[in-house]
Amino acid sequence: MIEKEISKSKLGVLLKALSKKEYNSFIKYLDSPLFNKKKEFHEAAKFLFKFHPSFENKDLSKELLKKHLNKSTKKLNNINSLMNGLLRHGEEFLVHNHVSESQGLKDLILLSEFNNRSIKKGFENHVKSSDHRIEKISVQSFDQILNSFLIEHEIDVAFSKDQSLPFDQAIISKTTQLDVFFFYCKLKTYCEIISRSQFLKVKYPTDNFEKTLEWLKNFPELIKNPSIKIYFGLVQLLKNFENDEIYSKYIITLKEEYNNFNKDECINLFQTVSNHCIRRINNGSSHYLKELFNIYEFQAEKDLLVKEGFLHDRTIKNIIEVAIRAEKYQWAENFLVQHIDFVDKDQKEMIYNYNFANINFGMNNLKTAKKHLVFVNIKDPFYQLSYRILLIKIYYSINDFEALSSTISNFKAFFNREKNISEIQKAIFSNLLFFIHKLVLLKEKKNHLETKKFSIKKEELKAQINSENKIADRGWLLNEFEKV
């Protein structure tokens, strides 16, 4: 298709990766004669901004872009050449943007330039100012730790060239910072290895990491470094999966230190702890549902969910489902209202209606839940799954078995044609449908069987439900079972 010429091109892929704010900065970047001397690149970027972020508008094509530029700038002979040039500018902008947003990298580059050009006074003054900035950061990210080491290295190089500089201890500072960088990287990587091995069921060699842990224990001052402390604690948590005391200590530390983190790093750490809670819940430790809700509540309160003005709709859905299970209905509704504006605006209304319906279903407001589901038509297959299951549970709850049967048939047809759903997901939802059907039959038999025979049938079904490992919404199913 014509529109794919731009949306699937290297230029289109790069421009799609820019946020609205970044794209506006890119346009200003191209407007500067320092970075760009050809008006057509600036004009092309402005024109394409109309189609950001998808660039899949049916009217968009290379021919349309060429036609616009021929009117506004000069006649173009080769539109592909212009797109390649704009791509190169986009790549240069990413580098420029990265440097401008990293104070540590700017400090490093400036010190290197002062050093290479033997600007002694400027070097000394900037060392003082960069040291002051670093001291303000309690917990450093990977980039900050690396830049700190490279800055110490640059200072030591300067002292080697000119020993009149007041940096005779730079080699010690460089060694200490190298130790911090080494242990930080080893601990963080070990956390990732443990998490992956648990999630992917793959065994990775860890002997070297265990030796590093033992070695680190000989350096208590290093363990006190906040950047190392937080990952040292996380390794202990991930290794001791069922130790509630280690979890409690770690979550207290994380909540105390969160404000000292880079936001991205902080979000990732809370995500790892959330995953730990989910695994504990799935392994039968139901009290971790409260812990998981407390984590989400804390993140929402401290603005640790929204990133660059965006929150994924699935994150909203997952958090609300946890709140529903924890029976925090009012909190769930408030959270939805406060965060709905951060999702994709094209899906905003339907995302709101689905989650509002789910909250009301949890409160047993079945009419309200059903009413709001009418307005849901989400293309995302995972939301489709949840929407259809919620509708099935509503029909079951109001004893509308005719509508239930029809919805289950539609659900099975959706399963057969949807290729983005894994076989495991198909299995767990198929088993849910199977047992819902069994519950309907059990309900119908209740008035026709003797009490003793009915009790036997009921216990047989309960045993089947409990013995099935692959099943969605087991909690809801067992709750409905007890009502029969």
C-alpha positions as CSV (number, residue, x, y, z in Angstrom):
1,M,0.0,0.0,0.0
2,I,1.1,3.6,-0.7
3,E,1.0,4.8,2.9
4,K,3.5,2.1,3.9
5,E,6.2,3.8,1.8
6,I,6.7,6.3,4.6
7,S,5.3,4.5,7.7
8,K,7.4,1.4,7.1
9,S,10.5,3.3,5.9
10,K,13.6,3.8,8.2
11,L,12.6,7.5,8.5
12,G,9.0,6.6,9.4
13,V,10.1,4.1,12.1
14,L,12.5,6.7,13.6
15,L,9.9,9.5,13.6
16,K,7.2,7.2,15.1
17,A,9.6,6.6,18.0
18,L,9.7,10.3,18.9
19,S,7.2,11.6,21.5
20,K,5.2,14.7,20.5
21,K,7.6,16.8,22.7
22,E,10.6,15.3,21.0
23,Y,9.2,15.8,17.5
24,N,8.6,19.5,18.2
25,S,12.2,19.8,19.4
26,F,13.3,18.0,16.2
27,I,11.5,20.7,14.1
28,K,13.2,23.4,16.1
29,Y,16.5,21.6,15.7
30,L,16.1,21.6,11.9
31,D,15.2,25.3,11.9
32,S,18.6,26.1,13.3
33,P,21.2,27.0,10.7
34,L,23.8,25.5,13.1
35,F,22.4,22.0,12.4
36,N,20.6,22.3,9.1
37,K,21.2,24.6,6.1
38,K,18.5,23.2,3.8
39,K,15.0,24.5,4.2
40,E,13.3,21.5,2.6
41,F,14.3,19.2,5.6
42,H,12.6,21.6,8.0
43,E,9.6,21.9,5.8
44,A,9.3,18.1,5.3
45,A,9.5,17.5,9.1
46,K,6.8,20.1,9.7
47,F,4.5,18.5,7.0
48,L,5.0,15.0,8.3
49,F,4.2,16.1,11.9
50,K,0.5,16.2,10.8
51,F,0.6,12.4,10.5
52,H,2.5,11.7,13.7
53,P,2.6,9.3,15.5
54,S,1.4,6.5,13.2
55,F,2.1,7.9,9.7
56,E,-0.4,5.4,8.4
57,N,-3.0,7.9,7.1
58,K,-4.4,6.7,3.8
59,D,-3.6,10.1,2.2
60,L,0.1,10.0,3.1
61,S,2.6,9.0,0.4
62,K,6.0,10.0,-0.9
63,E,4.2,11.6,-3.8
64,L,2.1,13.8,-1.5
65,L,5.2,14.9,0.4
66,K,7.0,15.7,-2.8
67,K,4.1,17.7,-4.1
68,H,4.0,19.7,-0.8
69,L,7.7,20.5,-0.9
70,N,7.6,21.5,-4.6
71,K,5.0,24.1,-3.6
72,S,6.7,25.4,-0.4
73,T,10.4,25.2,-1.2
74,K,11.9,24.1,-4.5
75,K,11.4,21.5,-7.1
76,L,12.7,18.1,-5.9
77,N,14.2,15.6,-8.3
78,N,14.6,12.7,-5.8
79,I,12.2,12.3,-2.8
80,N,14.2,9.3,-1.6
81,S,17.3,11.4,-1.3
82,L,15.4,13.9,0.8
83,M,14.1,11.2,3.1
84,N,17.6,9.7,3.5
85,G,18.9,13.2,4.4
86,L,16.1,13.7,6.9
87,L,16.8,10.3,8.4
88,R,20.5,11.3,9.0
89,H,19.3,14.6,10.6
90,G,17.0,12.5,12.8
91,E,19.9,10.2,13.9
92,E,22.0,13.3,14.7
93,F,19.1,14.8,16.7
94,L,18.9,11.6,18.8
95,V,22.6,12.0,19.7
96,H,22.2,15.7,20.4
97,N,19.1,15.1,22.5
98,H,20.8,12.3,24.5
99,V,23.8,14.5,25.3
100,S,21.6,17.6,26.2
101,E,19.6,15.5,28.7
102,S,22.6,13.9,30.4
103,Q,24.4,16.3,32.7
104,G,27.0,13.7,33.5
105,L,27.8,13.2,29.8
106,K,28.1,16.9,29.3
107,D,30.4,17.2,32.3
108,L,32.6,14.4,30.9
109,I,32.8,15.9,27.4
110,L,33.6,19.4,28.7
111,L,36.3,18.1,31.1
112,S,37.8,16.0,28.2
113,E,37.9,19.1,26.0
114,F,39.4,21.3,28.8
115,N,42.0,18.5,29.4
116,N,42.9,18.1,25.7
117,R,43.2,21.9,25.2
118,S,45.1,22.3,28.5
119,I,42.6,24.8,29.9
120,K,43.7,24.4,33.5
121,K,41.5,26.9,35.3
122,G,38.4,25.8,33.4
123,F,39.2,22.2,34.2
124,E,39.6,22.8,38.0
125,N,36.4,24.9,38.2
126,H,34.3,22.3,36.3
127,V,35.6,19.5,38.5
128,K,34.3,21.3,41.5
129,S,30.9,21.9,40.0
130,S,30.5,18.4,38.7
131,D,31.5,16.9,42.1
132,H,28.8,19.1,43.7
133,R,26.2,17.7,41.3
134,I,27.2,14.1,41.8
135,E,27.1,14.5,45.6
136,K,23.4,15.5,45.4
137,I,22.5,12.2,43.7
138,S,22.0,9.5,46.4
139,V,21.2,6.6,44.1
140,Q,22.9,6.7,40.7
141,S,21.7,5.0,37.5
142,F,23.9,3.0,35.2
143,D,24.8,6.0,33.0
144,Q,25.5,8.2,36.1
145,I,27.8,5.6,37.7
146,L,29.6,5.0,34.4
147,N,30.0,8.8,33.8
148,S,31.2,9.3,37.4
149,F,34.0,6.7,36.8
150,L,34.9,8.2,33.4
151,I,35.0,11.7,35.0
152,E,37.4,10.4,37.8
153,H,39.5,8.8,35.0
154,E,39.6,12.1,33.2
155,I,40.7,13.9,36.4
156,D,43.4,11.3,36.9
157,V,44.7,11.7,33.3
158,A,44.8,15.5,33.9
159,F,46.9,15.0,37.1
160,S,49.3,12.6,35.2
161,K,49.9,15.4,32.7
162,D,50.2,18.2,35.2
163,Q,51.0,17.2,38.8
164,S,50.6,20.8,40.0
165,L,46.8,20.2,39.8
166,P,45.2,19.4,43.2
167,F,44.1,15.9,42.2
168,D,46.7,13.6,43.7
169,Q,43.9,11.4,45.2
170,A,42.1,11.0,41.8
171,I,43.6,7.6,41.3
172,I,41.9,6.4,44.6
173,S,38.6,8.0,43.6
174,K,38.8,6.4,40.2
175,T,39.5,2.9,41.8
176,T,36.5,3.3,44.2
177,Q,34.2,4.4,41.4
178,L,35.4,1.5,39.3
179,D,34.5,-0.9,42.2
180,V,31.0,0.7,42.5
181,F,30.5,0.4,38.7
182,F,31.6,-3.3,38.7
183,F,29.5,-4.4,41.6
184,Y,26.5,-2.4,40.5
185,C,26.6,-4.0,37.0
186,K,27.2,-7.5,38.5
187,L,24.3,-7.2,41.0
188,K,21.9,-5.7,38.5
189,T,22.7,-8.4,35.9
190,Y,22.3,-11.1,38.5
191,C,18.8,-9.8,39.3
192,E,18.0,-10.0,35.6
193,I,19.3,-13.5,35.3
194,I,17.3,-14.7,38.3
195,S,14.1,-13.1,37.0
196,R,14.6,-14.5,33.5
197,S,15.4,-18.0,34.8
198,Q,12.2,-17.9,36.9
199,F,10.0,-16.5,34.0
200,L,11.5,-18.5,31.1
201,K,12.2,-21.7,33.1
202,V,15.8,-21.6,31.9
203,K,18.8,-22.4,34.0
204,Y,21.7,-19.9,33.7
205,P,25.2,-20.4,35.2
206,T,25.5,-18.3,38.4
207,D,28.7,-19.5,40.1
208,N,30.6,-16.3,39.2
209,F,27.8,-14.2,40.5
210,E,27.8,-16.1,43.8
211,K,31.5,-15.6,44.1
212,T,31.0,-11.9,43.5
213,L,28.4,-11.7,46.3
214,E,30.8,-13.4,48.7
215,W,33.6,-11.1,47.7
216,L,31.3,-8.0,48.1
217,K,30.6,-9.0,51.7
218,N,34.2,-8.2,52.5
219,F,33.6,-4.5,51.6
220,P,30.8,-3.3,54.0
221,E,31.5,0.3,53.0
222,L,30.7,-0.5,49.4
223,I,27.4,-2.3,50.4
224,K,26.4,1.0,52.1
225,N,26.5,2.8,48.7
226,P,22.8,3.3,47.9
227,S,23.1,2.2,44.3
228,I,24.7,-1.1,45.4
229,K,22.6,-1.5,48.5
230,I,19.3,-1.5,46.6
231,Y,20.4,-4.3,44.2
232,F,22.2,-6.3,46.8
233,G,18.9,-6.4,48.7
234,L,17.0,-7.3,45.5
235,V,19.3,-10.2,44.8
236,Q,18.5,-11.5,48.4
237,L,14.8,-11.1,47.7
238,L,14.8,-12.9,44.4
239,K,17.0,-15.8,45.7
240,N,14.9,-16.3,48.8
241,F,11.5,-16.4,47.1
242,E,9.4,-17.5,50.1
243,N,11.1,-15.4,52.8
244,D,8.5,-12.9,54.0
245,E,11.0,-11.1,56.3
246,I,13.4,-10.3,53.5
247,Y,10.5,-9.0,51.4
248,S,9.2,-6.8,54.2
249,K,12.7,-5.3,54.8
250,Y,13.3,-4.7,51.1
251,I,9.9,-3.0,50.4
252,I,10.5,-0.7,53.4
253,T,14.0,0.2,52.0
254,L,12.6,0.8,48.5
255,K,9.8,3.1,49.7
256,E,12.3,5.0,51.8
257,E,14.8,5.5,49.0
258,Y,12.5,5.9,46.0
259,N,12.8,9.6,45.8
260,N,16.6,9.3,45.3
261,F,16.2,7.2,42.2
262,N,16.1,8.1,38.5
263,K,12.4,7.7,37.7
264,D,13.0,5.0,35.1
265,E,15.1,3.0,37.5
266,C,12.5,3.4,40.2
267,I,9.7,2.2,38.0
268,N,11.7,-0.9,37.0
269,L,12.5,-1.8,40.6
270,F,8.8,-1.5,41.6
271,Q,7.9,-3.6,38.6
272,T,10.3,-6.4,39.7
273,V,8.8,-6.3,43.2
274,S,5.3,-6.4,41.7
275,N,6.2,-9.5,39.6
276,H,7.6,-11.1,42.8
277,C,4.2,-10.5,44.5
278,I,2.3,-11.9,41.5
279,R,4.4,-15.1,41.6
280,R,3.8,-15.5,45.3
281,I,0.0,-15.1,44.7
282,N,0.1,-17.6,41.9
283,N,2.0,-20.0,44.2
284,G,-0.8,-19.9,46.8
285,S,0.4,-17.0,49.1
286,S,-2.9,-15.1,48.9
287,H,-1.8,-12.5,51.5
288,Y,0.5,-11.1,48.8
289,L,-2.6,-9.7,47.1
290,K,-2.6,-7.0,49.8
291,E,1.1,-6.4,49.3
292,L,0.6,-6.0,45.5
293,F,-2.2,-3.6,46.0
294,N,-0.1,-1.5,48.4
295,I,2.7,-1.3,45.8
296,Y,0.3,0.0,43.2
297,E,-1.2,2.4,45.6
298,F,2.2,3.7,46.6
299,Q,3.2,4.1,42.9
300,A,0.0,6.0,42.1
301,E,0.4,8.3,45.0
302,K,4.1,9.1,44.2
303,D,3.6,9.4,40.4
304,L,5.7,6.4,39.6
305,L,3.4,5.0,36.9
306,V,3.0,7.7,34.3
307,K,6.1,8.1,32.1
308,E,6.4,11.1,29.7
309,G,2.7,11.8,30.0
310,F,1.7,8.2,29.0
311,L,0.4,5.1,30.8
312,H,-0.3,1.9,29.0
313,D,-4.0,0.9,29.0
314,R,-3.0,-2.7,30.1
315,T,-1.2,-1.3,33.1
316,I,-4.4,0.5,34.1
317,K,-6.4,-2.7,33.6
318,N,-4.0,-4.8,35.6
319,I,-3.9,-2.4,38.5
320,I,-7.7,-2.1,38.6
321,E,-8.1,-5.8,38.5
322,V,-5.8,-6.1,41.6
323,A,-7.8,-3.4,43.4
324,I,-11.1,-5.2,42.6
325,R,-9.7,-8.5,44.0
326,A,-8.6,-6.6,47.1
327,E,-12.2,-5.1,47.3
328,K,-10.8,-1.5,47.0
329,Y,-13.6,-0.4,44.6
330,Q,-13.7,3.3,45.4
331,W,-9.9,3.5,45.1
332,A,-10.1,1.7,41.7
333,E,-12.7,4.1,40.4
334,N,-10.7,7.1,41.6
335,F,-7.5,5.7,40.0
336,L,-9.4,5.2,36.7
337,V,-10.7,8.8,36.7
338,Q,-7.3,10.2,37.6
339,H,-5.3,8.2,35.0
340,I,-7.6,7.7,32.0
341,D,-6.2,10.9,30.3
342,F,-2.8,9.3,30.0
343,V,-3.9,6.5,27.7
344,D,-4.1,6.6,23.9
345,K,-6.8,9.2,23.2
346,D,-8.3,7.0,20.3
347,Q,-9.0,4.2,22.8
348,K,-9.7,6.4,25.9
349,E,-13.5,6.1,26.0
350,M,-13.6,2.4,25.5
351,I,-10.8,1.8,28.0
352,Y,-12.7,3.8,30.5
353,N,-16.0,2.0,29.9
354,Y,-14.5,-1.5,30.1
355,N,-12.7,-0.8,33.4
356,F,-15.7,1.0,34.8
357,A,-17.8,-2.0,33.9
358,N,-15.3,-4.3,35.6
359,I,-15.3,-2.3,38.8
360,N,-19.1,-2.3,38.9
361,F,-19.2,-6.1,38.2
362,G,-16.9,-6.5,41.3
363,M,-19.4,-4.5,43.3
364,N,-22.2,-6.6,41.9
365,N,-23.8,-3.7,40.1
366,L,-24.5,-6.0,37.2
367,K,-26.9,-3.6,35.2
368,T,-24.4,-0.8,35.3
369,A,-21.6,-3.1,34.3
370,K,-23.6,-4.5,31.4
371,K,-24.6,-1.1,30.3
372,H,-21.0,0.2,30.0
373,L,-19.8,-2.9,28.1
374,V,-22.2,-2.0,25.3
375,F,-19.8,0.9,24.5
376,V,-16.7,-1.3,24.3
377,N,-15.3,-2.3,20.9
378,I,-11.5,-2.6,21.4
379,K,-9.4,-4.1,18.7
380,D,-6.6,-5.2,21.1
381,P,-7.0,-9.0,21.3
382,F,-6.1,-9.1,25.0
383,Y,-8.7,-6.5,25.9
384,Q,-11.1,-8.5,23.6
385,L,-10.4,-11.6,25.8
386,S,-11.2,-9.7,29.0
387,Y,-14.3,-7.9,27.5
388,R,-15.8,-11.2,26.3
389,I,-15.1,-13.0,29.6
390,L,-16.6,-10.2,31.6
391,L,-19.7,-10.3,29.5
392,I,-20.0,-14.1,29.9
393,K,-19.7,-13.7,33.7
394,I,-22.4,-11.0,33.7
395,Y,-24.8,-13.2,31.8
396,Y,-24.0,-16.1,34.1
397,S,-24.6,-14.0,37.2
398,I,-28.0,-12.7,36.0
399,N,-29.0,-16.3,34.9
400,D,-29.5,-15.2,31.2
401,F,-28.3,-18.6,29.9
402,E,-29.6,-18.0,26.4
403,A,-27.4,-14.9,26.0
404,L,-24.6,-16.8,27.8
405,S,-24.7,-19.6,25.3
406,S,-24.6,-17.2,22.3
407,T,-21.7,-15.2,23.8
408,I,-19.7,-18.4,24.5
409,S,-20.2,-19.5,20.9
410,N,-19.0,-16.1,19.7
411,F,-16.0,-16.3,22.0
412,K,-15.0,-19.7,20.6
413,A,-15.2,-18.3,17.0
414,F,-13.0,-15.4,18.2
415,F,-10.5,-17.9,19.6
416,N,-10.3,-19.7,16.3
417,R,-9.7,-16.7,14.1
418,E,-7.4,-14.7,16.5
419,K,-3.7,-15.6,15.9
420,N,-2.2,-13.4,18.5
421,I,-3.5,-15.5,21.4
422,S,-1.1,-18.2,22.7
423,E,-2.0,-21.8,23.1
424,I,-1.6,-21.5,26.9
425,Q,-4.1,-18.6,26.9
426,K,-6.5,-20.6,24.8
427,A,-6.2,-23.5,27.2
428,I,-6.9,-21.5,30.4
429,F,-9.9,-19.6,28.9
430,S,-11.3,-22.7,27.3
431,N,-11.2,-24.5,30.6
432,L,-13.0,-21.5,32.2
433,L,-15.7,-21.8,29.6
434,F,-15.9,-25.5,30.2
435,F,-16.5,-25.1,33.9
436,I,-19.0,-22.3,33.5
437,H,-21.0,-24.6,31.3
438,K,-20.7,-27.3,34.0
439,L,-21.9,-24.8,36.6
440,V,-24.9,-24.0,34.5
441,L,-25.8,-27.7,34.2
442,L,-25.3,-28.0,38.0
443,K,-27.7,-25.2,38.6
444,E,-30.3,-26.8,36.3
445,K,-30.0,-30.1,38.2
446,K,-30.4,-28.6,41.6
447,N,-34.2,-28.8,41.6
448,H,-34.3,-32.2,40.0
449,L,-31.8,-34.3,42.0
450,E,-32.0,-35.6,45.6
451,T,-29.9,-33.6,48.0
452,K,-27.4,-36.4,48.5
453,K,-26.9,-37.0,44.8
454,F,-26.6,-33.3,44.1
455,S,-24.0,-32.9,46.8
456,I,-22.0,-35.7,45.2
457,K,-22.2,-34.0,41.8
458,K,-21.1,-30.7,43.4
459,E,-18.1,-32.2,45.1
460,E,-17.0,-34.0,42.0
461,L,-17.1,-30.7,40.1
462,K,-15.2,-28.8,42.8
463,A,-12.5,-31.5,42.7
464,Q,-12.2,-31.1,38.9
465,I,-11.9,-27.3,39.2
466,N,-9.2,-27.6,41.9
467,S,-7.2,-30.2,40.0
468,E,-7.1,-28.2,36.8
469,N,-3.8,-26.1,36.7
470,K,-4.6,-24.2,33.5
471,I,-7.7,-22.1,34.3
472,A,-8.5,-18.4,34.3
473,D,-10.5,-16.7,37.1
474,R,-10.4,-19.7,39.4
475,G,-11.3,-17.4,42.4
476,W,-14.5,-16.2,40.7
477,L,-15.4,-19.7,39.6
478,L,-15.0,-21.2,43.1
479,N,-17.0,-18.3,44.6
480,E,-19.8,-18.9,42.1
481,F,-19.6,-22.6,42.8
482,E,-20.2,-22.0,46.5
483,K,-23.4,-20.1,45.6
484,V,-25.0,-23.0,43.8
